[in-house]
């Protein structure tokens, strides 16, 4: 146990002795809050027949899988700011990776902060918030945590996560805070994948993170006080890096490139994106399509990273069991948005298509009626905050814009909302556009609205509309918005969109194309 852990363990014991105020709440459930960066719902429990994800599937068998969960934003910082405050983007006004949420709203209330204020010990590690959207990466929003936020780095020196000596190169040394020399590394060419190194899991940071989370659970189990432990894994975010054994789980001939790699018929080109993230940094073609071999390598790497993270989650679940706290712990597992793997010729996120907007969410709660169940009705990430409040017996703050999903944990065939909303942006013909996308059980309806005001709220006229039918066209090959047979569906989805947008002072559908 490291020095920080020892000090905090002493703090926990002291707090348990002297904080009699919460003594009657000793039975309150713990919260294990697992964030996975760039994880799409490509898991066995979501029906993927290739991926090996036995640990997350084991978790899903104990709780509920939300099959139609939508992120608030298909980009890390805004998505996490919304999830962790229970507020949509037009309320947080965190639309990008440079706006800090407390610069806009100094008194904004976060999920872990609320639990801390109600007697929980809140500990966070890894990527929970996006460090670019809070006070700084080191503190990850200081008001949210009972103890300073921590990061955990792998056991091998590396740059950007790489450990292959042909990829990373020592360039100099510098002094750390104790005056000791530490190496500084650079990356040659920045390849998008690395799966050749036969190293232990904790050679990379996510394995070290899992080891640290296990130690925290063991320490918490010795103290009679509820905890909120947030663990944020980096993979499967680019670059696709995992120990060799996880790459060896798969063969390239298991995979196929995306079947449909075009713009949907009847859809404006501006709705797509060129793969900013991967083309702007990694050693791949800057323009044009990727070769089939490169596409298969990237798909293979993504699958390997998912299995690597799955194994780390298994260690944490085992620690809950062996420490004796599993039966009184709520577990929430989520990926902050989806990810394109070549569909519509797109890679990464940053779109309002299904592959970027649909995001995994699994909840396990003590005493829930439905176990191993799945929910097909639409849900949103802003629903997590009120759900955890209700499961912990806490009042739900009035300002939250989500709804509790607890009824669905007991009766999975119910629904708590008609549509779920995702928002993202484009520039087209010199106009700034905000796209609002609404998903129900079968359809996706998207309005692209001009931005007229100082914020990025789409408060202007509608310039384009999309409508997709996933029952007859799961690959989104055609925009049905102008098809007469879909007129009733479009009207219904338009009304649902107008009702939601009215909450943010956005006028009903006007100047439609």
Secondary structure as UniProt FT lines:
FT   HELIX           3..18
FT   HELIX           20..25
FT   TURN            26..27
FT   STRAND          30..36
FT   TURN            37..38
FT   HELIX           44..46
FT   HELIX           54..62
FT   STRAND          64..66
FT   TURN            67..68
FT   STRAND          69..70
FT   HELIX           76..85
FT   HELIX           89..92
FT   HELIX           101..104
FT   TURN            106..107
FT   HELIX           111..117
FT   TURN            118..119
FT   STRAND          121..126
FT   HELIX           131..133
FT   TURN            137..139
FT   HELIX           142..144
FT   TURN            160..161
FT   TURN            165..167
FT   STRAND          168..175
FT   TURN            177..178
FT   STRAND          181..187
FT   STRAND          193..194
FT   HELIX           201..203
FT   HELIX           205..220
FT   TURN            221..222
FT   STRAND          227..233
FT   TURN            235..236
FT   STRAND          240..241
FT   HELIX           244..247
FT   TURN            248..249
FT   HELIX           252..254
FT   HELIX           269..271
FT   HELIX           276..281
FT   HELIX           292..323
FT   HELIX           326..328
FT   STRAND          329..335
FT   STRAND          340..341
FT   HELIX           343..345
FT   STRAND          347..348
FT   HELIX           354..357
FT   STRAND          361..364
FT   TURN            366..367
FT   STRAND          373..375
FT   STRAND          379..380
FT   TURN            381..382
FT   HELIX           383..392
FT   TURN            398..399
FT   HELIX           406..410
FT   TURN            412..413
FT   STRAND          420..428
FT   TURN            429..430
FT   STRAND          431..439
FT   STRAND          443..450
FT   STRAND          462..469
FT   TURN            470..472
FT   TURN            474..475
FT   TURN            481..482
FT   HELIX           484..486
FT   HELIX           487..501
FT   HELIX           502..504
//
